[in-house]
Amino acid sequence: MKYTTLLFDVDDTILDFKAAELQGLSKLFEHYGYHLNDSLLKRYQIVNQGLWKAFEENECTREEVLNTRFGLFFEQLGKKVDSVAVEKEYRQYLNQGSQRLGNSLDIVADLADKADLYVVTNGVAKTQYQRLEAAKLLPYFKDIFVSETIGYQKPRIEFFQHVFNKIAPVDLEKTVIIGDSLSSDIKGGQNAGIDTIWLNANQQETPTIKPTYTIQNLDDLYQIL
């Protein structure tokens, strides 16, 4: 193996977050009298993604993202809601979303016999643990690192310093991060001085943030590792 330490992102890397999100939002919106359609989903994603981008850039806290997004979204629809309460309800639905991405279980199980695997995620700790366990992926990782519990988020160097301190000793030349997000996973890996593998499943155009490697599905990992 070229790399002995593999850092895996979770959402849209080994777990199908889009499927879990659609499932959760559909149930949530139905409860508030709305049918989830493409137009409604796009309006929510603009609000949500804007807040998470601000979080990555250290312009707001994770709590601000979670506790304001539904209030801001429903406000656009002319409906006033308790944003914190709606977030808790959504979290219950989202926690049930344990759909794996592709054949991630087989790949992770195989790689766990050949290298040290860790999860690095900006998600919510309880949600990520619950989803990974339900997807039967949890046992294959030596540790789970979540921004909520660390206090820093990808791509901050402090996030990765915490990870490296916990798994020390670590050989940075034999460590690689695998993820779908250029702004958090790939940029974070660059900040940390390690190689990066970008999962570009949607075949986006040439990025401004340049990963070490680009793959279209997890099976392509074997050509690199």
Salt bridges, closest charged atoms under 4 A:
ASP9 OD1 - LYS154 NZ 2.99
ASP11 OD1 - ARG131 NH1 2.66
ASP12 OD2 - LYS18 NZ 3.06
GLU57 OE2 - LYS53 NZ 3.62
GLU63 OE2 - ARG62 NH2 2.80
GLU87 OE1 - ARG69 NE 2.87
GLU87 OE2 - ARG91 NH2 2.77
GLU89 OE2 - HIS31 ND1 2.96
ASP110 OD2 - LYS114 NZ 3.01
GLU148 OE2 - ARG62 NH2 2.94
GLU158 OE1 - ARG156 NE 3.02
ASP185 OD1 - LYS154 NZ 2.54
